Amino acid sequence: MIKVKNLDFTYPKSTTPTLQGLDFEIAKAEIVGFLGPSGAGKSTTQNILIAMLKNYQGNIEIMGKELSTWGKDYYEHIGVSFELPNHFLKLTAKENLQHFSSLYNGKKEDVMDVLSWVDLADHADKKLSDFSKGMKIRLNVARALVHRPKILFLDEPTSGLDPVNAARIKQLVFNLRDNGTTVFLTTHNMTLADQMCDRVAFVTDGRLRAIDKPSNFKKQFGKRLVDIQYLDANNILQIANFSLDDLGKNQDFINLLNSGQYIETIHSEETTLENVFIQITGQNLTSGN
């Protein structure tokens, strides 16, 4: 669905490139996350892909067609949910979606159905001026879906949401993916990326440092160990480490499990995606560029 080759971009009047040599592909029905600290180039990449920024160097192919050759019909195929809410505050939620739906020519979703997807159907006739920030963010997502886009661009889709509604949005995105929608997600939230993305791309200083499945990153950079915390005969907490390799044949591990000692915890030493990011890029998510 998306093929990017040697993408460079420099803002006007700037002498420093914002993006340098980005190469990546995104398949149909895949969720790919662009991860990095503020200023890394995530939003610039998204703004180029949604055709808000021109004059890039390199090649971008969207749905088999060079991006620069698409006309206004391009927007019939993509949906965009920005991080910050931007609605008509004097209109109701339903009126907002009806207005934006009217801008598209193809088949569209029923407005009330879309509102129900983000748990706003009961607030359809409420003016946006009376909405909380979280409700506005959910309406952002709904607005991006009314015209059944083939590619969905999400910028920090769960920022400002409580756990229940964040889970609702994540499940909605999974449902869309399972029905064929391609998703490009930008975030600095590694937990969100780990939970949602089929693959993640680490971006710093305008360069794509690595791209792979979260599970592959964690396997590559994590320790293949199992930690067991248990109470010994004197009721003192002890910690034992065992290699995951041939764990079922490790006699010391088997003896400990059968020893009658009180086992408090057993867990593998799987690293986090954020730790992998730091190992690969040398930066943390709060650093700028």
C-alpha atoms as an extended CHARMM CRD file, in Angstrom:
* protein
*
       289  EXT
         1         1  MET       CA              0.0000000000        0.0000000000        0.0000000000  PROA      1               0.0000000000
         2         2  ILE       CA              2.8590000000        2.3950000000        0.7990000000  PROA      2               0.0000000000
         3         3  LYS       CA              6.3760000000        2.2600000000       -0.6540000000  PROA      3               0.0000000000
         4         4  VAL       CA              8.9130000000        4.9100000000        0.3010000000  PROA      4               0.0000000000
         5         5  LYS       CA             12.3920000000        5.0370000000       -1.2070000000  PROA      5               0.0000000000
         6         6  ASN       CA             15.2100000000        7.4080000000       -0.2400000000  PROA      6               0.0000000000
         7         7  LEU       CA             12.8750000000       10.0760000000        1.1690000000  PROA      7               0.0000000000
         8         8  ASP       CA             14.5450000000       13.3960000000        2.0030000000  PROA      8               0.0000000000
         9         9  PHE       CA             12.8840000000       16.6040000000        3.1450000000  PROA      9               0.0000000000
        10        10  THR       CA             14.1480000000       20.0070000000        4.2520000000  PROA      10              0.0000000000
        11        11  TYR       CA             11.8250000000       22.7720000000        5.3950000000  PROA      11              0.0000000000
        12        12  PRO       CA             12.0970000000       26.1150000000        3.5520000000  PROA      12              0.0000000000
        13        13  LYS       CA             14.7430000000       28.4560000000        5.0230000000  PROA      13              0.0000000000
        14        14  SER       CA             16.2500000000       25.5270000000        6.9590000000  PROA      14              0.0000000000
        15        15  THR       CA             19.7810000000       24.3410000000        6.2830000000  PROA      15              0.0000000000
        16        16  THR       CA             19.3410000000       21.0670000000        8.1830000000  PROA      16              0.0000000000
        17        17  PRO       CA             17.3800000000       18.2080000000        6.5800000000  PROA      17              0.0000000000
        18        18  THR       CA             14.3910000000       17.0120000000        8.6140000000  PROA      18              0.0000000000
        19        19  LEU       CA             14.2700000000       13.6290000000        6.8650000000  PROA      19              0.0000000000
        20        20  GLN       CA             17.2550000000       11.8200000000        5.4170000000  PROA      20              0.0000000000
        21        21  GLY       CA             17.0690000000        8.7060000000        3.2500000000  PROA      21              0.0000000000
        22        22  LEU       CA             13.9560000000        7.0160000000        4.6480000000  PROA      22              0.0000000000
        23        23  ASP       CA             13.1940000000        3.6110000000        3.1110000000  PROA      23              0.0000000000
        24        24  PHE       CA             10.2050000000        1.4810000000        4.1320000000  PROA      24              0.0000000000
        25        25  GLU       CA              7.1610000000       -0.3650000000        2.8500000000  PROA      25              0.0000000000
        26        26  ILE       CA              3.7650000000       -0.9850000000        4.4460000000  PROA      26              0.0000000000
        27        27  ALA       CA              1.5790000000       -3.8470000000        3.2910000000  PROA      27              0.0000000000
        28        28  LYS       CA             -2.1930000000       -3.8840000000        3.0100000000  PROA      28              0.0000000000
        29        29  ALA       CA             -3.9130000000       -4.5430000000        6.3590000000  PROA      29              0.0000000000
        30        30  GLU       CA             -0.7530000000       -3.8510000000        8.3570000000  PROA      30              0.0000000000
        31        31  ILE       CA             -0.3400000000       -1.5350000000       11.3430000000  PROA      31              0.0000000000
        32        32  VAL       CA              3.0770000000        0.1380000000       11.2750000000  PROA      32              0.0000000000
        33        33  GLY       CA              4.1750000000        2.5580000000       13.9780000000  PROA      33              0.0000000000
        34        34  PHE       CA              6.7170000000        5.3450000000       13.5810000000  PROA      34              0.0000000000
        35        35  LEU       CA              8.3150000000        5.8010000000       16.9860000000  PROA      35              0.0000000000
        36        36  GLY       CA             10.6540000000        8.4460000000       18.2630000000  PROA      36              0.0000000000
        37        37  PRO       CA             11.0650000000       11.5140000000       20.4660000000  PROA      37              0.0000000000
        38        38  SER       CA              9.6780000000       14.9460000000       19.6140000000  PROA      38              0.0000000000
        39        39  GLY       CA             11.4340000000       16.3630000000       16.5850000000  PROA      39              0.0000000000
        40        40  ALA       CA             12.4790000000       12.9770000000       15.2330000000  PROA      40              0.0000000000
        41        41  GLY       CA             10.6060000000       13.4300000000       11.9490000000  PROA      41              0.0000000000
        42        42  LYS       CA              7.5050000000       11.3210000000       12.6070000000  PROA      42              0.0000000000
        43        43  SER       CA              4.9370000000       14.0430000000       11.9540000000  PROA      43              0.0000000000
        44        44  THR       CA              6.8930000000       15.3580000000        8.9500000000  PROA      44              0.0000000000
        45        45  THR       CA              6.8070000000       11.8780000000        7.4250000000  PROA      45              0.0000000000
        46        46  GLN       CA              3.0650000000       11.6360000000        8.0350000000  PROA      46              0.0000000000
        47        47  ASN       CA              2.4250000000       15.1080000000        6.6260000000  PROA      47              0.0000000000
        48        48  ILE       CA              4.2740000000       14.1590000000        3.4530000000  PROA      48              0.0000000000
        49        49  LEU       CA              2.3340000000       10.9100000000        3.1170000000  PROA      49              0.0000000000
        50        50  ILE       CA             -1.0020000000       12.7080000000        3.4890000000  PROA      50              0.0000000000
        51        51  ALA       CA              0.1500000000       15.2330000000        0.8490000000  PROA      51              0.0000000000
        52        52  MET       CA              0.2410000000       18.2450000000        3.1690000000  PROA      52              0.0000000000
        53        53  LEU       CA              3.9540000000       18.8100000000        2.5180000000  PROA      53              0.0000000000
        54        54  LYS       CA              5.3120000000       18.9560000000       -1.0180000000  PROA      54              0.0000000000
        55        55  ASN       CA              8.8050000000       19.3520000000       -2.4980000000  PROA      55              0.0000000000
        56        56  TYR       CA             10.1910000000       16.1620000000       -1.0110000000  PROA      56              0.0000000000
        57        57  GLN       CA             13.0070000000       14.2390000000       -2.6450000000  PROA      57              0.0000000000
        58        58  GLY       CA             12.7850000000       10.5190000000       -3.2990000000  PROA      58              0.0000000000
        59        59  ASN       CA              9.9490000000        8.2530000000       -4.3580000000  PROA      59              0.0000000000
        60        60  ILE       CA              6.6450000000        7.6100000000       -2.6140000000  PROA      60              0.0000000000
        61        61  GLU       CA              4.1850000000        5.1330000000       -4.0740000000  PROA      61              0.0000000000
        62        62  ILE       CA              0.7020000000        4.9610000000       -2.5660000000  PROA      62              0.0000000000
        63        63  MET       CA             -1.6600000000        2.2100000000       -3.6840000000  PROA      63              0.0000000000
        64        64  GLY       CA              0.5300000000        1.6190000000       -6.7410000000  PROA      64              0.0000000000
        65        65  LYS       CA              0.6940000000        5.2730000000       -7.8230000000  PROA      65              0.0000000000
        66        66  GLU       CA              3.3700000000        7.9200000000       -7.2840000000  PROA      66              0.0000000000
        67        67  LEU       CA              2.1180000000       10.3060000000       -4.6000000000  PROA      67              0.0000000000
        68        68  SER       CA              2.9650000000       13.4340000000       -6.6030000000  PROA      68              0.0000000000
        69        69  THR       CA              0.6560000000       12.3050000000       -9.4110000000  PROA      69              0.0000000000
        70        70  TRP       CA             -2.4210000000       11.8850000000       -7.2040000000  PROA      70              0.0000000000
        71        71  GLY       CA             -5.0550000000       14.6090000000       -7.4050000000  PROA      71              0.0000000000
        72        72  LYS       CA             -7.7390000000       15.5630000000       -4.8970000000  PROA      72              0.0000000000
        73        73  ASP       CA             -9.1880000000       12.0790000000       -5.2880000000  PROA      73              0.0000000000
        74        74  TYR       CA             -6.3400000000       10.8880000000       -3.0620000000  PROA      74              0.0000000000
        75        75  TYR       CA             -8.2880000000       12.0710000000       -0.0210000000  PROA      75              0.0000000000
        76        76  GLU       CA            -11.1460000000        9.7260000000       -0.8830000000  PROA      76              0.0000000000
        77        77  HSD       CA             -8.8200000000        6.8570000000        0.0480000000  PROA      77              0.0000000000
        78        78  ILE       CA             -7.1200000000        8.0760000000        3.2310000000  PROA      78              0.0000000000
        79        79  GLY       CA             -8.3350000000        9.0390000000        6.6880000000  PROA      79              0.0000000000
        80        80  VAL       CA             -6.3750000000       11.2000000000        9.1110000000  PROA      80              0.0000000000
        81        81  SER       CA             -6.8090000000       11.5520000000       12.8710000000  PROA      81              0.0000000000
        82        82  PHE       CA             -4.5770000000       14.2750000000       14.2650000000  PROA      82              0.0000000000
        83        83  GLU       CA             -3.4230000000       14.3360000000       17.8740000000  PROA      83              0.0000000000
        84        84  LEU       CA             -5.1390000000       17.6360000000       18.6910000000  PROA      84              0.0000000000
        85        85  PRO       CA             -8.9230000000       17.9310000000       18.2930000000  PROA      85              0.0000000000
        86        86  ASN       CA            -10.1340000000       20.2600000000       15.5440000000  PROA      86              0.0000000000
        87        87  HSD       CA            -13.8930000000       20.4490000000       15.1390000000  PROA      87              0.0000000000
        88        88  PHE       CA            -16.6830000000       22.9790000000       14.7000000000  PROA      88              0.0000000000
        89        89  LEU       CA            -17.4780000000       23.7380000000       18.3210000000  PROA      89              0.0000000000
        90        90  LYS       CA            -20.9150000000       25.2410000000       17.6430000000  PROA      90              0.0000000000
        91        91  LEU       CA            -22.0880000000       22.0840000000       15.8780000000  PROA      91              0.0000000000
        92        92  THR       CA            -23.1200000000       18.8210000000       17.4920000000  PROA      92              0.0000000000
        93        93  ALA       CA            -21.0990000000       15.6250000000       17.1220000000  PROA      93              0.0000000000
        94        94  LYS       CA            -23.6010000000       14.3240000000       14.5740000000  PROA      94              0.0000000000
        95        95  GLU       CA            -23.5590000000       17.5860000000       12.6120000000  PROA      95              0.0000000000
        96        96  ASN       CA            -19.7630000000       17.5810000000       12.5550000000  PROA      96              0.0000000000
        97        97  LEU       CA            -19.6410000000       14.0950000000       11.0840000000  PROA      97              0.0000000000
        98        98  GLN       CA            -22.4410000000       14.8370000000        8.6080000000  PROA      98              0.0000000000
        99        99  HSD       CA            -20.5280000000       17.8700000000        7.3830000000  PROA      99              0.0000000000
       100       100  PHE       CA            -17.2430000000       16.0300000000        6.8910000000  PROA      100             0.0000000000
       101       101  SER       CA            -19.0110000000       13.0420000000        5.3730000000  PROA      101             0.0000000000
       102       102  SER       CA            -20.5770000000       15.3430000000        2.7620000000  PROA      102             0.0000000000
       103       103  LEU       CA            -17.0970000000       16.2570000000        1.4740000000  PROA      103             0.0000000000
       104       104  TYR       CA            -16.5510000000       12.7480000000        0.0710000000  PROA      104             0.0000000000
       105       105  ASN       CA            -18.0210000000       11.1420000000       -3.0350000000  PROA      105             0.0000000000
       106       106  GLY       CA            -17.6990000000        7.4030000000       -2.4170000000  PROA      106             0.0000000000
       107       107  LYS       CA            -19.5600000000        5.0170000000       -0.1520000000  PROA      107             0.0000000000
       108       108  LYS       CA            -19.7340000000        6.2480000000        3.4110000000  PROA      108             0.0000000000
       109       109  GLU       CA            -20.5400000000        4.8780000000        6.8200000000  PROA      109             0.0000000000
       110       110  ASP       CA            -23.7100000000        5.7590000000        8.6730000000  PROA      110             0.0000000000
       111       111  VAL       CA            -22.8190000000        8.6250000000       10.9990000000  PROA      111             0.0000000000
       112       112  MET       CA            -24.5620000000        7.0900000000       13.9890000000  PROA      112             0.0000000000
       113       113  ASP       CA            -22.7440000000        3.7990000000       13.4430000000  PROA      113             0.0000000000
       114       114  VAL       CA            -19.3800000000        5.5650000000       13.4820000000  PROA      114             0.0000000000
       115       115  LEU       CA            -20.3270000000        7.4610000000       16.6480000000  PROA      115             0.0000000000
       116       116  SER       CA            -21.2350000000        4.1630000000       18.3010000000  PROA      116             0.0000000000
       117       117  TRP       CA            -17.7950000000        2.7380000000       17.4170000000  PROA      117             0.0000000000
       118       118  VAL       CA            -16.1900000000        5.4020000000       19.6200000000  PROA      118             0.0000000000
       119       119  ASP       CA            -18.9460000000        5.3080000000       22.2740000000  PROA      119             0.0000000000
       120       120  LEU       CA            -20.3610000000        8.7310000000       21.3990000000  PROA      120             0.0000000000
       121       121  ALA       CA            -23.7770000000        7.7580000000       20.0470000000  PROA      121             0.0000000000
       122       122  ASP       CA            -25.4650000000        8.9410000000       23.2510000000  PROA      122             0.0000000000
       123       123  HSD       CA            -23.8060000000       12.3420000000       22.7690000000  PROA      123             0.0000000000
       124       124  ALA       CA            -24.6760000000       12.7300000000       19.0820000000  PROA      124             0.0000000000
       125       125  ASP       CA            -26.8020000000       15.8500000000       19.6680000000  PROA      125             0.0000000000
       126       126  LYS       CA            -24.4280000000       17.5330000000       22.1100000000  PROA      126             0.0000000000
       127       127  LYS       CA            -22.4400000000       20.5510000000       20.9020000000  PROA      127             0.0000000000
       128       128  LEU       CA            -18.6870000000       20.0850000000       20.7050000000  PROA      128             0.0000000000
       129       129  SER       CA            -18.2060000000       23.0630000000       23.0190000000  PROA      129             0.0000000000
       130       130  ASP       CA            -19.5740000000       20.8220000000       25.7790000000  PROA      130             0.0000000000
       131       131  PHE       CA            -17.3190000000       17.8750000000       24.9570000000  PROA      131             0.0000000000
       132       132  SER       CA            -14.3570000000       16.8660000000       27.1150000000  PROA      132             0.0000000000
       133       133  LYS       CA            -10.9230000000       16.5710000000       25.5310000000  PROA      133             0.0000000000
       134       134  GLY       CA            -11.1970000000       12.7910000000       25.4890000000  PROA      134             0.0000000000
       135       135  MET       CA            -14.5560000000       12.9330000000       23.7160000000  PROA      135             0.0000000000
       136       136  LYS       CA            -13.1070000000       15.2850000000       21.1040000000  PROA      136             0.0000000000
       137       137  ILE       CA            -10.1920000000       12.9210000000       20.5220000000  PROA      137             0.0000000000
       138       138  ARG       CA            -12.5870000000       10.0270000000       19.9710000000  PROA      138             0.0000000000
       139       139  LEU       CA            -14.5670000000       12.1650000000       17.5350000000  PROA      139             0.0000000000
       140       140  ASN       CA            -11.3130000000       12.8360000000       15.6910000000  PROA      140             0.0000000000
       141       141  VAL       CA            -10.9950000000        9.1060000000       15.0990000000  PROA      141             0.0000000000
       142       142  ALA       CA            -14.6390000000        8.8140000000       14.0640000000  PROA      142             0.0000000000
       143       143  ARG       CA            -14.2890000000       11.6400000000       11.5660000000  PROA      143             0.0000000000
       144       144  ALA       CA            -11.3440000000        9.8580000000        9.9240000000  PROA      144             0.0000000000
       145       145  LEU       CA            -13.5170000000        6.7940000000        9.2940000000  PROA      145             0.0000000000
       146       146  VAL       CA            -16.7660000000        8.1270000000        7.8290000000  PROA      146             0.0000000000
       147       147  HSD       CA            -15.6350000000        7.6700000000        4.2090000000  PROA      147             0.0000000000
       148       148  ARG       CA            -14.2470000000        4.1290000000        4.6170000000  PROA      148             0.0000000000
       149       149  PRO       CA            -10.5690000000        4.9400000000        3.9860000000  PROA      149             0.0000000000
       150       150  LYS       CA             -8.1770000000        2.2970000000        2.7080000000  PROA      150             0.0000000000
       151       151  ILE       CA             -5.2890000000        3.8730000000        4.6320000000  PROA      151             0.0000000000
       152       152  LEU       CA             -5.6910000000        5.3620000000        8.1060000000  PROA      152             0.0000000000
       153       153  PHE       CA             -3.1490000000        7.7940000000        9.5680000000  PROA      153             0.0000000000
       154       154  LEU       CA             -3.2210000000        8.0560000000       13.3650000000  PROA      154             0.0000000000
       155       155  ASP       CA             -1.2230000000       10.5340000000       15.4420000000  PROA      155             0.0000000000
       156       156  GLU       CA             -1.1440000000        9.5880000000       19.1560000000  PROA      156             0.0000000000
       157       157  PRO       CA             -4.6490000000        8.0370000000       18.9110000000  PROA      157             0.0000000000
       158       158  THR       CA             -5.0310000000        7.2580000000       22.6380000000  PROA      158             0.0000000000
       159       159  SER       CA             -3.3930000000       10.3750000000       24.0780000000  PROA      159             0.0000000000
       160       160  GLY       CA             -5.6320000000       11.9060000000       26.7420000000  PROA      160             0.0000000000
       161       161  LEU       CA             -7.9890000000        8.9190000000       26.8990000000  PROA      161             0.0000000000
       162       162  ASP       CA             -8.8680000000        6.9530000000       30.0030000000  PROA      162             0.0000000000
       163       163  PRO       CA             -7.9620000000        3.2130000000       29.9640000000  PROA      163             0.0000000000
       164       164  VAL       CA            -11.4620000000        2.0710000000       28.9670000000  PROA      164             0.0000000000
       165       165  ASN       CA            -11.7300000000        4.3650000000       25.9620000000  PROA      165             0.0000000000
       166       166  ALA       CA             -8.0940000000        3.7970000000       24.9960000000  PROA      166             0.0000000000
       167       167  ALA       CA             -8.8480000000        0.0680000000       24.8710000000  PROA      167             0.0000000000
       168       168  ARG       CA            -11.9520000000        0.7820000000       22.7840000000  PROA      168             0.0000000000
       169       169  ILE       CA             -9.9380000000        2.7560000000       20.2080000000  PROA      169             0.0000000000
       170       170  LYS       CA             -7.2470000000        0.0770000000       20.0440000000  PROA      170             0.0000000000
       171       171  GLN       CA             -9.8460000000       -2.6270000000       19.4290000000  PROA      171             0.0000000000
       172       172  LEU       CA            -11.4860000000       -0.4720000000       16.7630000000  PROA      172             0.0000000000
       173       173  VAL       CA             -8.1490000000       -0.1400000000       14.9600000000  PROA      173             0.0000000000
       174       174  PHE       CA             -7.6180000000       -3.9160000000       15.1630000000  PROA      174             0.0000000000
       175       175  ASN       CA            -11.0740000000       -4.4810000000       13.6620000000  PROA      175             0.0000000000
       176       176  LEU       CA            -10.2930000000       -2.0820000000       10.8290000000  PROA      176             0.0000000000
       177       177  ARG       CA             -6.9760000000       -3.8140000000       10.1800000000  PROA      177             0.0000000000
       178       178  ASP       CA             -8.6600000000       -7.2030000000       10.1460000000  PROA      178             0.0000000000
       179       179  ASN       CA            -11.0890000000       -5.8730000000        7.5190000000  PROA      179             0.0000000000
       180       180  GLY       CA             -8.3000000000       -4.6950000000        5.2200000000  PROA      180             0.0000000000
       181       181  THR       CA             -7.4200000000       -1.1710000000        6.3660000000  PROA      181             0.0000000000
       182       182  THR       CA             -3.7500000000       -0.1880000000        6.4010000000  PROA      182             0.0000000000
       183       183  VAL       CA             -2.6950000000        1.8940000000        9.4180000000  PROA      183             0.0000000000
       184       184  PHE       CA              0.2340000000        4.3180000000        9.7720000000  PROA      184             0.0000000000
       185       185  LEU       CA              0.6220000000        5.3080000000       13.4200000000  PROA      185             0.0000000000
       186       186  THR       CA              2.9470000000        7.9470000000       14.8750000000  PROA      186             0.0000000000
       187       187  THR       CA              3.6700000000        7.9510000000       18.6010000000  PROA      187             0.0000000000
       188       188  HSD       CA              6.2990000000        8.2540000000       21.2980000000  PROA      188             0.0000000000
       189       189  ASN       CA              4.3180000000        5.8400000000       23.4880000000  PROA      189             0.0000000000
       190       190  MET       CA              6.2620000000        2.5780000000       23.3110000000  PROA      190             0.0000000000
       191       191  THR       CA              3.6580000000        0.6290000000       25.2810000000  PROA      191             0.0000000000
       192       192  LEU       CA              0.9650000000        1.6300000000       22.7990000000  PROA      192             0.0000000000
       193       193  ALA       CA              3.1990000000        0.7160000000       19.8650000000  PROA      193             0.0000000000
       194       194  ASP       CA              4.0510000000       -2.6490000000       21.4060000000  PROA      194             0.0000000000
       195       195  GLN       CA              0.3720000000       -3.4400000000       21.9100000000  PROA      195             0.0000000000
       196       196  MET       CA             -0.9250000000       -2.2140000000       18.5570000000  PROA      196             0.0000000000
       197       197  CYS       CA              1.6890000000       -2.4710000000       15.8300000000  PROA      197             0.0000000000
       198       198  ASP       CA              2.5200000000       -5.3560000000       13.5300000000  PROA      198             0.0000000000
       199       199  ARG       CA              5.8580000000       -3.6290000000       12.9220000000  PROA      199             0.0000000000
       200       200  VAL       CA              7.5530000000       -0.5790000000       14.4090000000  PROA      200             0.0000000000
       201       201  ALA       CA             10.0950000000        1.8290000000       12.9330000000  PROA      201             0.0000000000
       202       202  PHE       CA             12.5590000000        3.6720000000       15.1720000000  PROA      202             0.0000000000
       203       203  VAL       CA             13.1660000000        7.2300000000       13.9770000000  PROA      203             0.0000000000
       204       204  THR       CA             15.6850000000        9.7320000000       15.3370000000  PROA      204             0.0000000000
       205       205  ASP       CA             17.2600000000       12.8150000000       13.7770000000  PROA      205             0.0000000000
       206       206  GLY       CA             15.2390000000       12.3140000000       10.6090000000  PROA      206             0.0000000000
       207       207  ARG       CA             16.6440000000        8.8410000000        9.9560000000  PROA      207             0.0000000000
       208       208  LEU       CA             14.9720000000        5.4550000000       10.1460000000  PROA      208             0.0000000000
       209       209  ARG       CA             17.2660000000        3.4470000000       12.4070000000  PROA      209             0.0000000000
       210       210  ALA       CA             15.4790000000        0.0770000000       12.3680000000  PROA      210             0.0000000000
       211       211  ILE       CA             12.1370000000       -1.5050000000       11.4970000000  PROA      211             0.0000000000
       212       212  ASP       CA             10.8120000000       -4.9020000000       12.6080000000  PROA      212             0.0000000000
       213       213  LYS       CA              8.1260000000       -6.6830000000       14.6170000000  PROA      213             0.0000000000
       214       214  PRO       CA              8.1090000000       -5.6800000000       18.3170000000  PROA      214             0.0000000000
       215       215  SER       CA              8.4850000000       -9.3410000000       19.2900000000  PROA      215             0.0000000000
       216       216  ASN       CA             11.5570000000       -9.7260000000       17.0890000000  PROA      216             0.0000000000
       217       217  PHE       CA             13.1750000000       -6.6390000000       18.6170000000  PROA      217             0.0000000000
       218       218  LYS       CA             12.5830000000       -7.9270000000       22.1410000000  PROA      218             0.0000000000
       219       219  LYS       CA             13.8570000000      -11.4010000000       21.3310000000  PROA      219             0.0000000000
       220       220  GLN       CA             16.9920000000       -9.9830000000       19.7430000000  PROA      220             0.0000000000
       221       221  PHE       CA             17.8570000000       -7.5740000000       22.5510000000  PROA      221             0.0000000000
       222       222  GLY       CA             16.3440000000       -9.3220000000       25.5820000000  PROA      222             0.0000000000
       223       223  LYS       CA             18.0280000000      -11.7990000000       27.8950000000  PROA      223             0.0000000000
       224       224  ARG       CA             16.9890000000      -15.4240000000       27.5080000000  PROA      224             0.0000000000
       225       225  LEU       CA             16.6470000000      -15.9710000000       31.2330000000  PROA      225             0.0000000000
       226       226  VAL       CA             13.9760000000      -17.0020000000       33.7160000000  PROA      226             0.0000000000
       227       227  ASP       CA             14.0000000000      -15.4590000000       37.1930000000  PROA      227             0.0000000000
       228       228  ILE       CA             12.4390000000      -17.3740000000       40.0800000000  PROA      228             0.0000000000
       229       229  GLN       CA             11.8760000000      -15.7040000000       43.4320000000  PROA      229             0.0000000000
       230       230  TYR       CA             11.2470000000      -18.1640000000       46.2480000000  PROA      230             0.0000000000
       231       231  LEU       CA             11.4060000000      -18.4960000000       50.0340000000  PROA      231             0.0000000000
       232       232  ASP       CA             14.0800000000      -20.8190000000       51.3420000000  PROA      232             0.0000000000
       233       233  ALA       CA             13.8700000000      -23.0390000000       54.4670000000  PROA      233             0.0000000000
       234       234  ASN       CA             14.5780000000      -20.0110000000       56.6610000000  PROA      234             0.0000000000
       235       235  ASN       CA             11.7920000000      -18.0190000000       55.0000000000  PROA      235             0.0000000000
       236       236  ILE       CA             14.3220000000      -15.7180000000       53.3030000000  PROA      236             0.0000000000
       237       237  LEU       CA             13.6080000000      -14.5220000000       49.7810000000  PROA      237             0.0000000000
       238       238  GLN       CA             16.0110000000      -15.9640000000       47.2190000000  PROA      238             0.0000000000
       239       239  ILE       CA             16.4120000000      -15.3730000000       43.4770000000  PROA      239             0.0000000000
       240       240  ALA       CA             17.5400000000      -18.0190000000       41.0010000000  PROA      240             0.0000000000
       241       241  ASN       CA             18.2820000000      -17.4890000000       37.2810000000  PROA      241             0.0000000000
       242       242  PHE       CA             18.0060000000      -20.1170000000       34.5710000000  PROA      242             0.0000000000
       243       243  SER       CA             18.6030000000      -20.0140000000       30.8340000000  PROA      243             0.0000000000
       244       244  LEU       CA             15.5020000000      -20.4210000000       28.6500000000  PROA      244             0.0000000000
       245       245  ASP       CA             17.4910000000      -22.7190000000       26.3780000000  PROA      245             0.0000000000
       246       246  ASP       CA             16.6440000000      -26.3500000000       27.2140000000  PROA      246             0.0000000000
       247       247  LEU       CA             14.8710000000      -25.1360000000       30.3450000000  PROA      247             0.0000000000
       248       248  GLY       CA             12.8090000000      -28.3300000000       30.5790000000  PROA      248             0.0000000000
       249       249  LYS       CA             16.0220000000      -30.3620000000       30.7840000000  PROA      249             0.0000000000
       250       250  ASN       CA             17.7130000000      -28.1530000000       33.3860000000  PROA      250             0.0000000000
       251       251  GLN       CA             17.9220000000      -30.3790000000       36.4720000000  PROA      251             0.0000000000
       252       252  ASP       CA             18.5400000000      -27.4660000000       38.8780000000  PROA      252             0.0000000000
       253       253  PHE       CA             15.3700000000      -25.7630000000       37.6050000000  PROA      253             0.0000000000
       254       254  ILE       CA             13.3610000000      -28.9790000000       37.9310000000  PROA      254             0.0000000000
       255       255  ASN       CA             14.7410000000      -29.6370000000       41.4130000000  PROA      255             0.0000000000
       256       256  LEU       CA             13.7630000000      -26.1700000000       42.5840000000  PROA      256             0.0000000000
       257       257  LEU       CA             10.1940000000      -26.5720000000       41.2990000000  PROA      257             0.0000000000
       258       258  ASN       CA              9.9220000000      -29.9270000000       43.0760000000  PROA      258             0.0000000000
       259       259  SER       CA             11.6910000000      -28.8560000000       46.2600000000  PROA      259             0.0000000000
       260       260  GLY       CA              8.5810000000      -27.7140000000       48.1050000000  PROA      260             0.0000000000
       261       261  GLN       CA              9.9670000000      -24.1800000000       48.4200000000  PROA      261             0.0000000000
       262       262  TYR       CA              7.3330000000      -21.4260000000       48.2660000000  PROA      262             0.0000000000
       263       263  ILE       CA              7.6000000000      -19.8810000000       44.7940000000  PROA      263             0.0000000000
       264       264  GLU       CA              6.6250000000      -16.2080000000       44.7890000000  PROA      264             0.0000000000
       265       265  THR       CA              7.2220000000      -15.2860000000       41.1490000000  PROA      265             0.0000000000
       266       266  ILE       CA              8.4600000000      -16.7650000000       37.8760000000  PROA      266             0.0000000000
       267       267  HSD       CA              9.0970000000      -14.4600000000       34.9320000000  PROA      267             0.0000000000
       268       268  SER       CA             11.3120000000      -14.1670000000       31.8910000000  PROA      268             0.0000000000
       269       269  GLU       CA             13.6830000000      -11.2530000000       31.5100000000  PROA      269             0.0000000000
       270       270  GLU       CA             12.0420000000       -9.9090000000       28.3770000000  PROA      270             0.0000000000
       271       271  THR       CA             13.2350000000       -6.4260000000       27.5730000000  PROA      271             0.0000000000
       272       272  THR       CA             10.8800000000       -3.5500000000       26.7720000000  PROA      272             0.0000000000
       273       273  LEU       CA             10.4970000000       -1.8680000000       23.4090000000  PROA      273             0.0000000000
       274       274  GLU       CA             11.7080000000        1.3650000000       24.9750000000  PROA      274             0.0000000000
       275       275  ASN       CA             14.9320000000       -0.3090000000       26.1290000000  PROA      275             0.0000000000
       276       276  VAL       CA             15.4480000000       -1.6760000000       22.6350000000  PROA      276             0.0000000000
       277       277  PHE       CA             14.9100000000        1.8120000000       21.2110000000  PROA      277             0.0000000000
       278       278  ILE       CA             17.5980000000        3.2080000000       23.5200000000  PROA      278             0.0000000000
       279       279  GLN       CA             20.0160000000        0.4040000000       22.6420000000  PROA      279             0.0000000000
       280       280  ILE       CA             19.5670000000        0.9330000000       18.8980000000  PROA      280             0.0000000000
       281       281  THR       CA             19.3890000000        4.7250000000       18.7280000000  PROA      281             0.0000000000
       282       282  GLY       CA             21.3160000000        5.8560000000       21.7900000000  PROA      282             0.0000000000
       283       283  GLN       CA             18.4150000000        8.1840000000       22.6490000000  PROA      283             0.0000000000
       284       284  ASN       CA             15.4360000000        8.0130000000       24.9580000000  PROA      284             0.0000000000
       285       285  LEU       CA             11.9240000000        9.0980000000       24.0890000000  PROA      285             0.0000000000
       286       286  THR       CA             12.1030000000       12.3990000000       25.9360000000  PROA      286             0.0000000000
       287       287  SER       CA             15.1920000000       13.6490000000       24.1150000000  PROA      287             0.0000000000
       288       288  GLY       CA             14.9360000000       16.1190000000       21.3090000000  PROA      288             0.0000000000
       289       289  ASN       CA             16.9940000000       16.2660000000       18.1250000000  PROA      289             0.0000000000
